[in-house]
Amino acid sequence: MNCNILLPADLPLPSQRILGAAKALSHLEHKSFSAFFLQDYFGKGEKSKSDYLAKIDVQVALQQEAKILSIDFEFLNYYRNHLSLNYQSSFADLLVLSGSQISEEPFPEKFLELIECPTLLYFDSFTIPDEIVFLFDQDKASLAALKSFISLFGDLAKGKRITIITVSPGDDEDINYEKCLVNYVQKEFDDVGIVPMQRYDLEEEVLKMLSKLEAPLLIAGKPAIALIENKMSRLAKYGISVYYSNH
């Protein structure tokens, strides 16, 4: 199976833009990278000649880097509007964002919500940490994120500790769903813990828990978008990586 990875090319990134993502996914034998410019999908107004030339420079630099790394690499070339990025991301396996370079830069409005594939946000570099936290809020998007993570990183993560945050189930059906989830996780990870939380102020309580761990990874569904959009500086401060899906 070939893993298709998306990379935004016009966020401020290190000079070796593909290398970090390639290292994070070095365990995948078959992978390809597709880059895109956010300005193509979310930009407003006509682009100046200097903008056009800067874009060409980035394209050439990335293509040269990919050639040096012997990586299968291309640019997405259909960018009529932001919905076309939504469609194209449906065929990708992962979007990779380097958080250390974008912590001070706002994303275009609705960008994170529009992406159909799971997203990995990391700071500086990414390896599977010793502490993984999975936020299970009864929404199927959280389970989709977990299953995607296991598909791509399961062999590396199996021996790590994973803590499931369960969010106050509402009825018997929710409780049964939660039991099925815990049973599933116990089959995929060797060390599993459970921490119950209330929905009230959930975002803040999850951050408090994560901040006490050593550079942990959070796996979550839709609540992760609010964390990234509203708490990026704190994620960066504690080196918290995020793997999420919103579908």
BELBEL-V332019 format. One record per residue. N is the residue number from 1. OMEGA is omega in radians with two decimals (NA if undefined). D_FIRST is the distance of its C-alpha to the first C-alpha in Angstrom with 2 decimals. Layout:
<<N OMEGA D_FIRST> <N OMEGA D_FIRST>>
//
This chain:
<<1 3.09 0.00> <2 3.13 3.80> <3 -3.13 6.46> <4 -3.04 9.56> <5 3.09 12.74> <6 3.09 16.22> <7 3.00 19.35> <8 -3.01 22.94> <9 -3.03 24.81> <10 2.91 28.36> <11 3.13 28.65> <12 -3.09 30.70> <13 3.06 28.30> <14 -3.10 28.99> <15 3.09 29.42> <16 -2.94 26.11> <17 -3.08 24.04> <18 -2.99 20.49> <19 -3.11 21.21> <20 3.12 21.48> <21 3.13 18.14> <22 3.10 16.54> <23 -3.13 18.47> <24 -3.09 17.56> <25 -3.06 13.83> <26 -3.12 14.55> <27 3.13 12.98> <28 -3.06 9.38> <29 -3.08 8.83> <30 -3.14 6.58> <31 3.08 8.28> <32 -3.09 10.85> <33 3.07 14.07> <34 -3.12 16.22> <35 3.10 19.81> <36 3.10 22.55> <37 3.11 26.24> <38 -3.11 27.56> <39 3.11 30.85> <40 -3.05 29.42> <41 -3.04 28.68> <42 -3.09 31.37> <43 -3.14 33.99> <44 3.07 37.51> <45 -3.14 39.94> <46 3.10 39.95> <47 3.11 38.38> <48 3.11 40.81> <49 3.13 40.61> <50 3.07 40.02> <51 -3.13 37.04> <52 -3.13 35.61> <53 3.10 36.24> <54 3.10 34.73> <55 3.11 31.52> <56 3.13 31.47> <57 3.14 32.07> <58 3.12 29.07> <59 -3.13 26.83> <60 -3.12 28.17> <61 -3.13 27.88> <62 3.11 24.23> <63 3.09 23.40> <64 3.14 25.47> <65 3.13 23.85> <66 3.13 20.31> <67 3.12 21.78> <68 -3.11 23.42> <69 -3.09 20.29> <70 -3.10 18.31> <71 3.05 15.75> <72 -2.96 14.10> <73 3.06 16.40> <74 3.02 18.16> <75 2.97 20.55> <76 -3.03 20.43> <77 3.08 23.39> <78 -3.02 24.37> <79 3.13 26.60> <80 3.14 29.43> <81 -3.05 29.62> <82 3.11 27.88> <83 3.10 26.59> <84 3.03 24.50> <85 3.07 22.66> <86 3.14 22.30> <87 -3.08 20.74> <88 3.12 18.34> <89 3.09 17.24> <90 -3.10 16.27> <91 3.11 13.21> <92 3.12 12.27> <93 -3.06 10.71> <94 2.93 13.61> <95 -3.12 17.00> <96 3.11 18.54> <97 3.09 22.35> <98 -3.01 24.64> <99 -3.09 27.46> <100 -3.11 29.97> <101 -3.05 30.43> <102 -3.07 30.68> <103 3.13 32.77> <104 -3.08 35.78> <105 3.12 34.18> <106 3.03 33.88> <107 2.99 30.87> <108 -3.12 31.69> <109 3.09 32.84> <110 -3.12 30.19> <111 -3.08 27.31> <112 -3.13 25.65> <113 -3.08 26.32> <114 -3.08 24.86> <115 -3.09 21.36> <116 -3.09 19.12> <117 3.05 16.09> <118 -3.09 16.75> <119 3.03 18.67> <120 3.05 19.26> <121 3.13 22.81> <122 -3.11 24.00> <123 3.11 27.21> <124 3.10 27.64> <125 -3.09 24.57> <126 2.87 22.07> <127 -3.14 21.55> <128 -3.10 21.27> <129 3.11 24.97> <130 -3.09 27.06> <131 3.07 27.85> <132 3.11 25.45> <133 3.13 27.14> <134 3.12 25.69> <135 3.14 27.89> <136 -3.06 27.91> <137 3.14 30.19> <138 3.13 29.66> <139 -3.08 27.63> <140 3.11 24.28> <141 3.13 22.85> <142 3.10 23.36> <143 3.09 21.44> <144 3.11 18.53> <145 -3.13 18.60> <146 -3.12 18.76> <147 3.08 15.89> <148 3.13 13.63> <149 3.14 15.11> <150 3.13 14.62> <151 -3.07 10.90> <152 -3.00 10.67> <153 -3.01 13.93> <154 -3.12 15.04> <155 -3.14 15.40> <156 -3.00 17.48> <157 -3.00 19.46> <158 -3.10 20.46> <159 3.14 23.72> <160 3.08 24.72> <161 3.05 27.27> <162 3.10 26.31> <163 3.12 29.17> <164 2.98 28.90> <165 3.10 31.33> <166 -3.08 32.46> <167 -3.12 34.42> <168 3.12 37.53> <169 -3.03 36.50> <170 -3.10 38.83> <171 -3.09 39.32> <172 3.14 38.51> <173 3.09 35.32> <174 3.14 34.08> <175 3.12 35.09> <176 3.09 33.21> <177 3.14 30.05> <178 3.12 30.52> <179 3.09 31.05> <180 3.14 27.82> <181 -3.13 26.01> <182 3.12 27.76> <183 3.12 26.98> <184 -3.12 23.23> <185 -3.14 23.37> <186 3.08 25.51> <187 -3.06 22.92> <188 -3.10 20.29> <189 -3.10 22.80> <190 -3.04 25.72> <191 -3.02 28.18> <192 3.05 28.63> <193 -3.12 31.56> <194 3.08 32.80> <195 3.09 34.96> <196 3.08 36.51> <197 3.03 37.46> <198 3.13 39.37> <199 -3.11 38.15> <200 3.11 41.12> <201 -3.06 40.27> <202 -3.11 36.79> <203 -3.11 35.37> <204 -3.13 38.15> <205 3.10 37.98> <206 3.12 34.27> <207 3.11 34.96> <208 3.12 37.88> <209 -3.12 35.81> <210 -3.09 33.05> <211 3.14 35.75> <212 -3.12 37.03> <213 -3.11 33.81> <214 3.09 32.67> <215 -3.06 30.04> <216 3.02 28.09> <217 3.05 24.93> <218 3.01 25.47> <219 -3.04 22.89> <220 3.04 24.38> <221 -3.04 24.44> <222 3.13 26.90> <223 -3.14 29.55> <224 -3.13 27.45> <225 3.11 28.17> <226 3.11 31.88> <227 -3.11 31.53> <228 -3.08 29.81> <229 -3.02 32.27> <230 -3.01 35.38> <231 -3.06 34.92> <232 -3.10 32.94> <233 3.12 35.78> <234 3.02 35.80> <235 3.13 32.07> <236 -3.10 32.57> <237 -3.07 35.71> <238 3.10 34.08> <239 -3.09 30.71> <240 3.03 28.89> <241 -3.11 25.20> <242 3.03 23.87> <243 -3.03 20.54> <244 2.98 21.15> <245 3.06 20.35> <246 3.11 23.13> <247 NA 21.76>>
//
